[in-house]
Amino acid sequence: MAQDAPFLALDEAAIAGAVLRHSPYDFAFVDQAICSDHRDTVLRDLPEIPYRGSYAVSGLHYGPAFSAVVQDLLSQRFRRLVEKKFDIDLRKYPPCITMMGNTTGHYNEGYAHPDSGHKIISVLVGFSAEWPYEKGRLRVLRSNNRDDCAFEFAPELGKMLMFRVCKHSWHGFLPQKGKRMSLQLCYVDSQWYARRESVRHRFSAFAKAMPGIRQIIDWAPRSLGNKR
């Protein structure tokens, strides 16, 4: 995408207008970051994700409307919006993008974590057509207690959370089984880390396709992820 080309699907005004909040850490929420006239086609073109966990977007198959959203998120235009929001220069930080499609409701899903120290800014976007459950909503947390909630929102199409990663940028959700579609874009500290994450998620996707290994992964303690 050319540097100054307009967005294909994102609502630039809504993203630019989101208020940066500073408690319990720097974050901004956009109630609808995808233009309304693109919603139906984006939902139609979502990738099919059969199992729980995160997948490298580059390894998924999806249609052109979802591709347009991904292209917008990876563009310099979007990066500049994030830079202005958080007063930060992200030009030296490559993007890393993954997608979640399902949750099983197991106790070890949605554990509270602050994100890896390799991440500079994280952007989360919901893609579920609806989320009628009280649990499973993403929570901005004051601590590593998932009940210590400062803000929460359903992982529904177009809802976006951006936050500055720090030692106390705790977030998570209460376990809930469902088709929980969400995308995570992170600006990370090196190409090495971005490549490592892509390889890791691709290997995980391969392993989850094998029933015996998938069961082990499902019940593994997810809190180990804090050490990545």
One Martini backbone bead per residue (centre of mass of N, CA, C, O) as a GRO file, in nm:
protein
  228
    1MET     BB    1   0.096   0.036   0.023
    2ALA     BB    2   0.078   0.347   0.001
    3GLN     BB    3   0.155   0.582   0.226
    4ASP     BB    4  -0.119   0.781   0.136
    5ALA     BB    5  -0.324   0.580   0.131
    6PRO     BB    6  -0.622   0.493   0.189
    7PHE     BB    7  -0.828   0.318   0.347
    8LEU     BB    8  -1.021   0.021   0.294
    9ALA     BB    9  -1.172  -0.029   0.611
   10LEU     BB   10  -1.090   0.172   0.803
   11ASP     BB   11  -1.161   0.416   1.064
   12GLU     BB   12  -0.982   0.692   1.101
   13ALA     BB   13  -1.149   0.882   1.285
   14ALA     BB   14  -1.201   0.682   1.517
   15ILE     BB   15  -0.903   0.629   1.586
   16ALA     BB   16  -0.806   0.925   1.623
   17GLY     BB   17  -1.044   0.985   1.852
   18ALA     BB   18  -0.926   0.822   2.060
   19VAL     BB   19  -0.879   0.801   2.394
   20LEU     BB   20  -0.616   0.845   2.610
   21ARG     BB   21  -0.538   0.642   2.871
   22HIS     BB   22  -0.359   0.611   3.212
   23SER     BB   23  -0.562   0.402   3.354
   24PRO     BB   24  -0.338   0.171   3.454
   25TYR     BB   25  -0.262   0.241   3.152
   26ASP     BB   26  -0.187   0.290   2.832
   27PHE     BB   27  -0.504   0.344   2.655
   28ALA     BB   28  -0.723   0.261   2.369
   29PHE     BB   29  -1.067   0.287   2.251
   30VAL     BB   30  -1.258   0.135   1.979
   31ASP     BB   31  -1.577   0.065   1.894
   32GLN     BB   32  -1.533   0.136   1.559
   33ALA     BB   33  -1.274   0.054   1.319
   34ILE     BB   34  -1.491  -0.038   1.107
   35CYS     BB   35  -1.657   0.019   0.850
   36SER     BB   36  -1.990  -0.040   0.805
   37ASP     BB   37  -1.971  -0.123   0.483
   38HIS     BB   38  -1.765  -0.384   0.570
   39ARG     BB   39  -1.877  -0.592   0.771
   40ASP     BB   40  -2.008  -0.825   0.603
   41THR     BB   41  -1.753  -0.895   0.431
   42VAL     BB   42  -1.563  -0.959   0.662
   43LEU     BB   43  -1.726  -1.192   0.784
   44ARG     BB   44  -1.716  -1.366   0.521
   45ASP     BB   45  -1.369  -1.346   0.508
   46LEU     BB   46  -1.288  -1.515   0.727
   47PRO     BB   47  -1.106  -1.724   0.885
   48GLU     BB   48  -1.058  -2.064   0.948
   49ILE     BB   49  -1.061  -2.173   1.296
   50PRO     BB   50  -1.057  -2.480   1.468
   51TYR     BB   51  -0.881  -2.383   1.714
   52ARG     BB   52  -0.712  -2.291   1.962
   53GLY     BB   53  -0.545  -2.010   1.973
   54SER     BB   54  -0.271  -1.890   1.793
   55TYR     BB   55  -0.220  -1.748   1.458
   56ALA     BB   56  -0.066  -1.697   1.178
   57VAL     BB   57  -0.181  -1.505   0.927
   58SER     BB   58   0.011  -1.616   0.694
   59GLY     BB   59  -0.134  -1.923   0.744
   60LEU     BB   60  -0.403  -1.818   0.635
   61HIS     BB   61  -0.739  -1.832   0.501
   62TYR     BB   62  -0.882  -1.559   0.303
   63GLY     BB   63  -1.050  -1.287   0.213
   64PRO     BB   64  -1.048  -0.961   0.083
   65ALA     BB   65  -1.176  -0.804   0.326
   66PHE     BB   66  -0.978  -0.903   0.542
   67SER     BB   67  -0.722  -0.824   0.388
   68ALA     BB   68  -0.776  -0.518   0.407
   69VAL     BB   69  -0.742  -0.495   0.711
   70VAL     BB   70  -0.454  -0.601   0.726
   71GLN     BB   71  -0.333  -0.389   0.539
   72ASP     BB   72  -0.403  -0.149   0.716
   73LEU     BB   73  -0.252  -0.241   0.980
   74LEU     BB   74   0.038  -0.260   0.806
   75SER     BB   75   0.047   0.032   0.764
   76GLN     BB   76   0.176   0.348   0.783
   77ARG     BB   77  -0.085   0.492   0.854
   78PHE     BB   78  -0.145   0.336   1.112
   79ARG     BB   79   0.122   0.379   1.256
   80ARG     BB   80   0.086   0.690   1.278
   81LEU     BB   81  -0.159   0.682   1.462
   82VAL     BB   82  -0.014   0.540   1.696
   83GLU     BB   83   0.214   0.740   1.735
   84LYS     BB   84   0.031   0.982   1.807
   85LYS     BB   85  -0.115   0.858   2.047
   86PHE     BB   86   0.181   0.770   2.204
   87ASP     BB   87   0.429   0.931   2.141
   88ILE     BB   88   0.585   0.748   1.903
   89ASP     BB   89   0.851   0.571   1.741
   90LEU     BB   90   0.796   0.281   1.506
   91ARG     BB   91   1.000   0.234   1.263
   92LYS     BB   92   1.195   0.007   1.420
   93TYR     BB   93   0.918  -0.163   1.458
   94PRO     BB   94   0.796  -0.451   1.385
   95PRO     BB   95   0.536  -0.640   1.282
   96CYS     BB   96   0.299  -0.862   1.459
   97ILE     BB   97   0.057  -1.119   1.345
   98THR     BB   98  -0.245  -1.252   1.495
   99MET     BB   99  -0.496  -1.528   1.544
  100MET     BB  100  -0.811  -1.587   1.691
  101GLY     BB  101  -1.106  -1.829   1.709
  102ASN     BB  102  -1.101  -2.001   1.993
  103THR     BB  103  -1.271  -2.124   2.286
  104THR     BB  104  -1.313  -2.373   2.559
  105GLY     BB  105  -1.313  -2.285   2.884
  106HIS     BB  106  -1.063  -2.326   3.010
  107TYR     BB  107  -0.887  -2.229   3.289
  108ASN     BB  108  -0.614  -2.142   3.098
  109GLU     BB  109  -0.774  -1.910   2.979
  110GLY     BB  110  -0.709  -1.567   2.994
  111TYR     BB  111  -0.474  -1.501   3.137
  112ALA     BB  112  -0.290  -1.291   3.313
  113HIS     BB  113  -0.105  -1.038   3.120
  114PRO     BB  114   0.147  -0.793   2.987
  115ASP     BB  115   0.334  -0.893   2.791
  116SER     BB  116   0.599  -0.893   2.621
  117GLY     BB  117   0.905  -0.717   2.625
  118HIS     BB  118   0.917  -0.713   2.298
  119LYS     BB  119   0.677  -0.530   2.324
  120ILE     BB  120   0.541  -0.202   2.266
  121ILE     BB  121   0.270  -0.234   2.094
  122SER     BB  122  -0.077  -0.318   2.128
  123VAL     BB  123  -0.333  -0.464   1.903
  124LEU     BB  124  -0.685  -0.520   1.939
  125VAL     BB  125  -0.926  -0.715   1.737
  126GLY     BB  126  -1.247  -0.776   1.673
  127PHE     BB  127  -1.445  -1.068   1.488
  128SER     BB  128  -1.707  -1.119   1.610
  129ALA     BB  129  -2.038  -1.112   1.542
  130GLU     BB  130  -2.078  -1.213   1.846
  131TRP     BB  131  -2.113  -1.163   2.226
  132PRO     BB  132  -2.334  -1.301   2.474
  133TYR     BB  133  -2.122  -1.305   2.699
  134GLU     BB  134  -1.980  -1.229   3.004
  135LYS     BB  135  -1.760  -1.390   2.928
  136GLY     BB  136  -1.461  -1.322   2.731
  137ARG     BB  137  -1.392  -1.042   2.799
  138LEU     BB  138  -1.183  -0.796   2.767
  139ARG     BB  139  -0.934  -0.701   3.016
  140VAL     BB  140  -0.843  -0.430   3.198
  141LEU     BB  141  -0.587  -0.440   3.440
  142ARG     BB  142  -0.445  -0.370   3.769
  143SER     BB  143  -0.365  -0.678   3.773
  144ASN     BB  144  -0.323  -1.040   3.805
  145ASN     BB  145  -0.636  -1.006   3.845
  146ARG     BB  146  -0.926  -1.076   3.667
  147ASP     BB  147  -1.116  -0.902   3.880
  148ASP     BB  148  -0.924  -0.637   3.831
  149CYS     BB  149  -1.124  -0.421   3.670
  150ALA     BB  150  -1.130  -0.128   3.446
  151PHE     BB  151  -1.192  -0.273   3.158
  152GLU     BB  152  -1.437  -0.383   2.902
  153PHE     BB  153  -1.482  -0.606   2.606
  154ALA     BB  154  -1.608  -0.730   2.335
  155PRO     BB  155  -1.502  -0.952   2.054
  156GLU     BB  156  -1.613  -0.759   1.833
  157LEU     BB  157  -1.651  -0.622   1.546
  158GLY     BB  158  -1.406  -0.349   1.553
  159LYS     BB  159  -1.297  -0.373   1.823
  160MET     BB  160  -1.041  -0.161   1.985
  161LEU     BB  161  -0.714  -0.213   2.136
  162MET     BB  162  -0.465   0.006   2.272
  163PHE     BB  163  -0.123  -0.051   2.408
  164ARG     BB  164   0.125  -0.005   2.637
  165VAL     BB  165   0.395  -0.183   2.709
  166CYS     BB  166   0.437  -0.321   3.041
  167LYS     BB  167   0.469  -0.455   3.355
  168HIS     BB  168   0.136  -0.350   3.403
  169SER     BB  169  -0.024  -0.463   3.126
  170TRP     BB  170  -0.282  -0.602   3.220
  171HIS     BB  171  -0.456  -0.888   3.068
  172GLY     BB  172  -0.784  -1.051   3.002
  173PHE     BB  173  -1.003  -1.346   3.058
  174LEU     BB  174  -1.276  -1.524   3.109
  175PRO     BB  175  -1.371  -1.826   3.068
  176GLN     BB  176  -1.507  -1.915   2.730
  177LYS     BB  177  -1.701  -2.073   2.518
  178GLY     BB  178  -1.614  -1.994   2.169
  179LYS     BB  179  -1.623  -1.774   1.890
  180ARG     BB  180  -1.315  -1.608   1.929
  181MET     BB  181  -1.249  -1.336   1.737
  182SER     BB  182  -0.901  -1.228   1.712
  183LEU     BB  183  -0.658  -0.965   1.680
  184GLN     BB  184  -0.289  -0.929   1.684
  185LEU     BB  185  -0.094  -0.632   1.699
  186CYS     BB  186   0.267  -0.594   1.705
  187TYR     BB  187   0.527  -0.400   1.815
  188VAL     BB  188   0.864  -0.493   1.784
  189ASP     BB  189   1.221  -0.511   1.860
  190SER     BB  190   1.244  -0.740   1.619
  191GLN     BB  191   1.280  -0.954   1.355
  192TRP     BB  192   1.347  -1.202   1.515
  193TYR     BB  193   1.086  -1.209   1.685
  194ALA     BB  194   0.884  -1.212   1.452
  195ARG     BB  195   0.986  -1.479   1.328
  196ARG     BB  196   0.957  -1.658   1.577
  197GLU     BB  197   0.649  -1.626   1.606
  198SER     BB  198   0.571  -1.738   1.332
  199VAL     BB  199   0.696  -2.018   1.371
  200ARG     BB  200   0.552  -2.096   1.634
  201HIS     BB  201   0.256  -2.075   1.522
  202ARG     BB  202   0.290  -2.276   1.292
  203PHE     BB  203   0.366  -2.519   1.468
  204SER     BB  204   0.112  -2.512   1.645
  205ALA     BB  205  -0.089  -2.562   1.414
  206PHE     BB  206   0.022  -2.841   1.341
  207ALA     BB  207  -0.015  -2.974   1.623
  208LYS     BB  208  -0.335  -2.917   1.649
  209ALA     BB  209  -0.402  -3.131   1.412
  210MET     BB  210  -0.326  -3.333   1.647
  211PRO     BB  211  -0.509  -3.478   1.881
  212GLY     BB  212  -0.302  -3.555   2.106
  213ILE     BB  213  -0.150  -3.283   2.112
  214ARG     BB  214  -0.395  -3.097   2.151
  215GLN     BB  215  -0.467  -3.193   2.438
  216ILE     BB  216  -0.207  -3.099   2.572
  217ILE     BB  217  -0.231  -2.799   2.495
  218ASP     BB  218  -0.507  -2.741   2.631
  219TRP     BB  219  -0.378  -2.828   2.939
  220ALA     BB  220  -0.168  -2.631   2.947
  221PRO     BB  221  -0.002  -2.390   3.114
  222ARG     BB  222  -0.049  -2.057   3.020
  223SER     BB  223   0.145  -1.895   3.221
  224LEU     BB  224   0.410  -1.951   3.057
  225GLY     BB  225   0.372  -1.704   2.857
  226ASN     BB  226   0.514  -1.479   3.037
  227LYS     BB  227   0.819  -1.576   2.933
  228ARG     BB  228   0.834  -1.462   2.627
   0.00000   0.00000   0.00000
